[in-house]
Structures are given as structure tokens and as C-alpha cells.
Amino acid sequence: MPIIKMEDVSKLYGFGDATTVALDEVNLNVEQGEFVAIMGPSGSGKTTLLNIIGLLDRPTNGKYVLGGRAVSRLRPGQRAKARRDTIGFVFQSFNLLPRLNVIENVALPLAYKGWAQTKRLKAAGSMLERIGLAEREYFMPKHLSGGQAQRVAIARALVNNPQIIIADEPTGNLDSASSRLVMELLADIHKTGNTILMVTHNPELTRYATRVVFMHDGSIIADEQ
């Protein structure tokens, strides 16, 4: 059974003559362990698709099943718990909290799970070791390079041990050397069994994926292994 199953999913914004169709009857199945790159011009619906998959937004029409559960039937608390426990997010702009140091940033999702501070920091420390930034754990975000900040953001996304990683332009703000480090890290994470969905504008990065989905005007126009 696919971990992500979307049937005729549409997303509309606005009303009447001002209605914008962000997604137009999208059908998409993603199996556990796939690495899917999503490409397409600006405004093609890529981020809307990720937001719906990541439970940050709801479809206007259609059916979305996540891990065998129909998302429309989840109560708000269940949605929040599914998002927290199943999905890790990596954004283009890192979104690290400037007043927390690196290890505190990585430990943050575990605070929402009610973990004690010592346990949180231990798990965050292990994750920073895994991504090769253990020596930066007490640095503040402003003292990191862009590539280091994005790797910290990936560690924060992974600390909950989510099944799915959603990455929206994760290398968009990085130079080519940092982009390569981040992509190799995502490729290593994929090898351990995580499912990854990544939006990118850069065709070169699709070589890390097992599948490439092309979008245009809110629809999937091509889906290639």
C-alpha cells in the first residue's frame, strides 16, 4: 500500500471570478522509500502539493490517504499528531530560531512530544553527529554557513524519526558545494528507508531521486522513474 495516495485532489483559492486553481485533480501514489523530485515552473502547484501532503493545508476536493488513513477523517489534534510524528520539513530558508543554539534548534520538535530536556539534547547530539556537525552544537545560527544551517535544519527534521521528509527547494539558497553536501546527506537518509519528496528548480539535482514528477498549471504532466 502506498504511504501517500492522492485521488483527484484539487485546491482552489478565492471565490467566483477571482478563483485560482492551484491544484487540478491531481492523482499521485508514493511508495514507502521512494525519493521523488517535483519540478515545474513557478506557480505550477509544487508547493501547494507539498503543503497538502505535509498536512499544512487541506484539499478543496478529492481524497488524500496518508499511511492508510483518510486525512479528511482526522480531527485537528490527530492531524497535528500525524504531522509531528510522520513528517519532517526542510525549507529553503532554514527557519532556525536565532536565539537558540544549534543543539537546541535540533531538539525543538522533541519538546512538543513532551520529552525531558536531557533526553532531547542527547537525541539532538546524536543527530548532529550523524550529519557531521557535532563540533558546532553550541554555535548560534548566525555563526553558521548556509550549508551548515541547512544541514542543521535537516537534523531537526530527522530528530523525530519521521517516515516522510518534505524538502521545499532545500538547496535554493546555497552555493554549488553546499548544495552537493546537502543532497548527499538527503541521499544517505533515503538509503536508510525514509521517503523523500523534494521540490527543486535545478534539473541536476534530480539525479539523486528515484522518480521525477513534472507539474504545470496545477497538474502532473509527466511522472518518470
C-alpha positions as CSV (number, residue, x, y, z in Angstrom):
1,M,0.0,0.0,0.0
2,P,1.4,3.5,-0.9
3,I,2.4,5.7,2.0
4,I,0.9,8.7,0.1
5,K,-2.2,8.2,-2.1
6,M,-4.0,11.2,-3.7
7,E,-7.1,10.8,-5.9
8,D,-8.4,13.7,-7.9
9,V,-7.1,16.3,-5.4
10,S,-7.8,19.9,-6.2
11,K,-7.1,23.1,-4.4
12,L,-8.9,26.3,-5.1
13,Y,-8.2,29.8,-3.7
14,G,-10.6,32.7,-3.8
15,F,-14.2,32.9,-4.9
16,G,-16.2,33.5,-8.0
17,D,-14.3,35.2,-10.8
18,A,-11.3,35.6,-8.6
19,T,-10.9,31.8,-8.1
20,T,-7.4,30.4,-8.7
21,V,-6.9,26.7,-9.3
22,A,-3.6,25.8,-7.5
23,L,-4.1,22.0,-8.0
24,D,-6.3,20.5,-10.6
25,E,-7.4,16.9,-10.0
26,V,-4.0,15.5,-9.1
27,N,-3.5,11.8,-8.8
28,L,-0.3,10.6,-7.1
29,N,0.8,7.5,-5.3
30,V,4.2,7.4,-3.5
31,E,5.5,4.1,-2.0
32,Q,7.5,3.9,1.2
33,G,11.2,4.5,0.5
34,E,10.8,6.5,-2.8
35,F,12.8,9.7,-3.4
36,V,10.5,11.9,-5.5
37,A,11.7,15.1,-7.1
38,I,9.0,17.5,-8.1
39,M,9.8,20.0,-10.9
40,G,7.9,22.7,-12.8
41,P,7.7,26.5,-13.3
42,S,6.8,28.9,-10.6
43,G,3.0,28.8,-9.9
44,S,2.7,25.2,-11.2
45,G,1.4,24.0,-7.8
46,K,4.5,22.3,-6.5
47,T,4.5,24.0,-3.0
48,T,0.7,23.6,-2.7
49,L,1.1,19.9,-3.4
50,L,3.8,19.6,-0.7
51,N,1.7,21.6,1.8
52,I,-1.3,19.3,1.3
53,I,0.9,16.2,1.6
54,G,2.5,17.7,4.8
55,L,-0.9,18.4,6.3
56,L,-0.2,22.2,6.4
57,D,-3.1,22.7,4.0
58,R,-6.3,20.9,3.1
59,P,-7.6,20.0,-0.4
60,T,-10.8,21.6,-1.7
61,N,-11.8,18.4,-3.4
62,G,-10.5,14.8,-3.7
63,K,-9.2,12.2,-1.4
64,Y,-5.9,12.1,0.4
65,V,-4.8,8.9,2.3
66,L,-1.6,9.1,4.4
67,G,-0.2,5.9,5.8
68,G,-3.5,4.1,5.2
69,R,-5.6,6.8,6.9
70,A,-8.0,9.1,5.1
71,V,-6.8,12.6,6.1
72,S,-10.3,14.1,5.8
73,R,-11.5,12.0,8.8
74,L,-8.7,13.1,11.1
75,R,-9.7,15.5,13.9
76,P,-7.4,18.6,14.3
77,G,-5.5,17.0,17.2
78,Q,-5.0,13.8,15.1
79,R,-3.8,15.9,12.1
80,A,-1.3,17.8,14.3
81,K,0.0,14.5,15.8
82,A,0.3,12.8,12.4
83,R,2.2,15.9,11.1
84,R,4.5,15.9,14.1
85,D,5.2,12.1,14.2
86,T,5.2,11.2,10.5
87,I,6.7,14.2,8.6
88,G,9.9,16.2,8.8
89,F,10.1,19.5,7.0
90,V,13.1,21.2,5.4
91,F,12.6,24.7,3.9
92,Q,14.7,26.8,1.6
93,S,15.1,29.5,4.3
94,F,16.3,27.1,7.0
95,N,13.9,28.6,9.6
96,L,16.3,28.1,12.5
97,L,15.4,30.1,15.7
98,P,18.1,32.8,16.0
99,R,18.1,32.8,19.9
100,L,18.6,29.1,20.3
101,N,21.9,27.4,19.6
102,V,22.3,24.6,17.1
103,I,21.6,21.7,19.5
104,E,18.5,23.5,21.0
105,N,17.2,24.1,17.5
106,V,17.5,20.4,16.6
107,A,16.0,19.3,19.9
108,L,12.9,21.6,19.5
109,P,10.5,19.1,17.8
110,L,11.0,16.7,20.8
111,A,9.9,19.4,23.2
112,Y,6.5,19.2,21.5
113,K,6.4,15.5,22.2
114,G,7.0,16.2,25.9
115,W,10.5,14.7,26.1
116,A,12.6,15.7,29.1
117,Q,15.4,18.2,28.3
118,T,18.3,15.7,28.9
119,K,16.7,13.1,26.6
120,R,16.0,15.8,23.9
121,L,19.6,17.1,23.9
122,K,21.0,13.6,23.8
123,A,18.9,12.7,20.8
124,A,19.8,16.0,19.1
125,G,23.5,15.5,19.8
126,S,23.4,12.0,18.1
127,M,21.6,13.5,15.1
128,L,24.3,16.3,14.8
129,E,27.0,13.6,14.9
130,R,25.2,11.7,12.1
131,I,25.2,14.8,9.8
132,G,28.8,15.7,10.7
133,L,28.2,18.8,12.7
134,A,28.8,17.6,16.3
135,E,31.5,20.3,16.8
136,R,29.0,23.1,16.0
137,E,26.3,22.1,18.5
138,Y,26.8,25.2,20.8
139,F,27.1,27.7,17.9
140,M,24.4,30.2,17.3
141,P,22.7,30.0,13.8
142,K,24.2,33.4,12.7
143,H,27.7,31.8,13.0
144,L,26.9,29.0,10.6
145,S,27.5,29.0,6.8
146,G,24.4,28.5,4.6
147,G,25.3,24.8,4.0
148,Q,25.8,24.2,7.7
149,A,22.5,25.9,8.6
150,Q,20.6,23.7,6.1
151,R,22.2,20.6,7.4
152,V,21.1,21.6,11.0
153,A,17.6,22.1,9.6
154,I,17.7,18.6,8.1
155,A,18.9,17.2,11.5
156,R,15.9,19.0,13.1
157,A,13.6,17.4,10.5
158,L,15.1,13.9,11.3
159,V,15.2,14.0,15.1
160,N,11.6,12.8,15.3
161,N,12.5,9.8,13.1
162,P,9.7,10.7,10.6
163,Q,8.8,8.3,7.7
164,I,8.5,11.2,5.2
165,I,10.8,14.1,4.6
166,I,9.4,17.1,2.7
167,A,12.0,19.4,1.3
168,D,10.9,22.6,-0.5
169,E,13.9,23.9,-2.5
170,P,16.4,22.7,0.1
171,T,19.4,24.0,-1.9
172,G,17.7,27.2,-3.2
173,N,19.9,29.5,-1.1
174,L,23.1,27.5,-1.3
175,D,26.2,27.6,-3.5
176,S,27.1,24.5,-5.5
177,A,29.5,23.0,-3.0
178,S,27.0,23.3,-0.1
179,S,24.2,22.1,-2.4
180,R,26.1,18.9,-3.1
181,L,26.8,18.3,0.6
182,V,23.0,18.7,1.4
183,M,22.0,16.5,-1.5
184,E,24.4,13.8,-0.5
185,L,23.0,13.9,3.1
186,L,19.5,13.6,1.7
187,A,20.6,10.6,-0.5
188,D,22.2,8.9,2.6
189,I,18.9,9.5,4.6
190,H,17.0,8.0,1.7
191,K,19.2,4.9,1.8
192,T,18.1,4.2,5.4
193,G,14.5,3.9,4.2
194,N,12.9,7.4,4.5
195,T,10.5,8.6,1.8
196,I,11.6,11.9,0.5
197,L,9.6,14.5,-1.6
198,M,11.7,17.4,-2.8
199,V,10.7,20.4,-4.9
200,T,13.6,21.7,-7.0
201,H,14.2,24.1,-9.9
202,N,17.6,22.5,-10.6
203,P,17.4,19.6,-13.1
204,E,20.9,18.4,-12.0
205,L,19.6,17.5,-8.5
206,T,17.0,15.1,-10.0
207,R,19.9,12.5,-10.4
208,Y,19.6,11.9,-6.6
209,A,15.9,11.0,-6.9
210,T,14.4,7.6,-7.9
211,R,11.5,9.4,-9.6
212,V,10.8,12.8,-11.1
213,V,7.3,14.3,-11.3
214,F,6.7,17.4,-13.6
215,M,3.9,19.8,-12.9
216,H,2.3,22.6,-15.0
217,D,-0.7,24.7,-14.2
218,G,-1.7,22.7,-11.2
219,S,-1.5,19.3,-12.9
220,I,1.1,16.5,-13.1
221,I,2.1,16.3,-16.8
222,A,4.8,13.7,-16.5
223,D,6.0,11.1,-14.0
224,E,9.2,9.3,-14.7
225,Q,11.3,6.7,-12.9
